[in-house]
Amino acid sequence: METLCGQAYGAHKYDMLGIYLQRSVILLCLTGILLAVMYAFSEPLLLLMGQSQEIARAASIFVYGLIP
């Protein structure tokens, strides 16, 4: 992102700069939503992978703080 935007700005291709910015915002929003869903269901996912109940509970409490 930084490299592409820097090159577009240096080459005075401001239209490409806008396109790169829009694409990166969309990609980051989709990634953030996916991670938030995974974080919200972290305890069942950890239990499904065979983690102990105590560790899954502690990890889910920690991960809930990362959602915002």
Contact map, one row per residue, 1 for C-alpha under 8 A:
11111000000000000001100100000000000000000000000000000000000000000000
11111100000000000000000000000000000000000000000000000000000000000000
11111110000000000000000000000000000000000000000000000000000000000000
11111111000000001001000000000000000000000000000000000000000000000000
11111111100000001001100000000000000000000000000000000000000000000000
01111111110000000000000000000000000000000000000000000000000000000000
00111111111000000000000000000000000000000000000000000000000000000000
00011111111111011000000000000000000000000000000000000000000000000000
00001111111111001000000000000000000000000000000000000000000000000000
00000111111110000000000000000000000000000000000000000000000000000000
00000011111110000000000000000000000000000000000000000000000000000000
00000001111111000000000000000000000000000000000000000000000000000000
00000001111111111000000000000000000000000000000000000000000000000000
00000001100111111100000000000000000000000000000000000000000000000000
00000000000011111110000000000000000000000000000000000000000000000000
00000001000011111111000000000000000000000000000000000000000000000000
00011001100011111111100000000000000000000000000000000000000000000000
00000000000001111111110000000000000000000000000000000000000000000000
00000000000000111111111000000000000000000000000000000000000000000000
10011000000000011111111100000000000000000000000000000000000000000000
10001000000000001111111110000000000000000000000000000000000000000000
00000000000000000111111111000000000000000000000000000000000000000000
00000000000000000011111111100000000000000000000000000000000000000000
10000000000000000001111111110000000000000000000000000000000000000000
00000000000000000000111111111000000000000000000000000000000000000000
00000000000000000000011111111100000000000000000000000000000000000000
00000000000000000000001111111110000000000000000000000000000000000000
00000000000000000000000111111111000000000000000000000000000000000000
00000000000000000000000011111111100000000000000000000000000000000000
00000000000000000000000001111111110000000000000000000000000000000000
00000000000000000000000000111111111000000000000000000000000000000000
00000000000000000000000000011111111100000000000000000000000000000000
00000000000000000000000000001111111110000000000000000000000000000000
00000000000000000000000000000111111111000000000000000000000000000000
00000000000000000000000000000011111111100000000000000000000000000000
00000000000000000000000000000001111111110000000000000000000000000010
00000000000000000000000000000000111111111000000000000000000000000000
00000000000000000000000000000000011111111100000000000000000000000000
00000000000000000000000000000000001111111100000000000000000100110110
00000000000000000000000000000000000111111110000000000000000100110010
00000000000000000000000000000000000011111111100000000000000000000000
00000000000000000000000000000000000001111111110000000001001100100000
00000000000000000000000000000000000000011111111000000001101100000000
00000000000000000000000000000000000000001111111100000001000000000000
00000000000000000000000000000000000000001111111110000000000000000000
00000000000000000000000000000000000000000111111111100001000000000000
00000000000000000000000000000000000000000011111111111001000000000000
00000000000000000000000000000000000000000001111111100000000000000000
00000000000000000000000000000000000000000000111111100000000000000000
00000000000000000000000000000000000000000000011111110000000000000000
00000000000000000000000000000000000000000000011111111011000000000000
00000000000000000000000000000000000000000000001001111111000000000000
00000000000000000000000000000000000000000000001000111111100000000000
00000000000000000000000000000000000000000000000000011111110000000000
00000000000000000000000000000000000000000000000000111111111000000000
00000000000000000000000000000000000000000111011000111111111100000000
00000000000000000000000000000000000000000010000000001111111110000000
00000000000000000000000000000000000000000000000000000111111111000000
00000000000000000000000000000000000000000110000000000011111111100000
00000000000000000000000000000000000000110110000000000001111111110000
00000000000000000000000000000000000000000000000000000000111111111000
00000000000000000000000000000000000000000000000000000000011111111100
00000000000000000000000000000000000000110100000000000000001111111110
00000000000000000000000000000000000000110000000000000000000111111110
00000000000000000000000000000000000000000000000000000000000011111111
00000000000000000000000000000000000000100000000000000000000001111111
00000000000000000000000000000000000100110000000000000000000000111111
00000000000000000000000000000000000000000000000000000000000000001111
